[in-house]
């Protein structure tokens, strides 16, 4: 019968598929097609039963028009049921795939927050290295002030990169740390100088205050350059942090301001991603330039 022949075909195809599989081939789950196969089998069995029934459509017999219409109506209902089953099956698959794609696209790598002992140790290390560099450059080897300013830019940057690369970046916390490191290091240098040379601890006039603030800004921006490099690397790797969210909002604003927002869908997302990448790459460069200008302005 038709049901047996279809079973033989299914078994034969299943055996062929199993034989064709080779080690390493990924098995596919086709169980969602069984409802469709059952519907098709039911239609074929019904059609064969109607054909073989007494008074059926054997050669030379004439079935009543009403019986033919009834059979056609039944077949149409079965076909409609098969169509609905297919739509529901593939609709559920498409929905599941779409939700998975959206979830993967929106989910970022969750970075751990900073541990305050780690922040404190990194800050103390930065200040200690800056004070050691000041003592070596000024009192030990009597090098030009330019050398001290360059070393003061070079020391905070890698420490900030090490501190923030694998941790969540919160902009206001990092700005506070940068200013605190700069102020502590510069006033610590001033204290050491006042002891050795018997000079005043604090600046005595407006020009000295301006130079002191510029030096603090140079150290702070050097530290922030390392933070911005970490943020750019995190965003490129798919990590989520507050700094990356800030640059993303800035990129969206620039996309609208520059007229790129006339595009929609993937084109708009591509424009925003491009602008965000430029912002993430340019901000560390700009911060390094500010650190260099602020630190070297008074000695060149």
Buried (B, 14 or more C-beta within 10 A) or exposed (E): EEEEEBEEEEEEEEEEEEEEEEEEEEEEEEEEEEBBEEBBBBBBBBBBEBEEEEEBBEEEEEBEEEBEEEBEEBBEEBEEBBEEBBEEBEEEEEEEEEEEEEEEEEEBEEBEEBEEEEBEEBBEBBBEBBBEBBBBBBEEEEEEBEBBBBBBBEBBBEBBBBBBBEBBBBBEBBBEBBBBBBBBBBBBBBEBBEEEEEEEEEBEEEEEEEBBBBBBBBBBBBBBBBBBBBBBBBBEEEBBBBBBEBBBEBBBEBBEEEEBBEBEEEEBEEBBBEBBBEBBEEBBEEBBEBBBBBBBBBBE
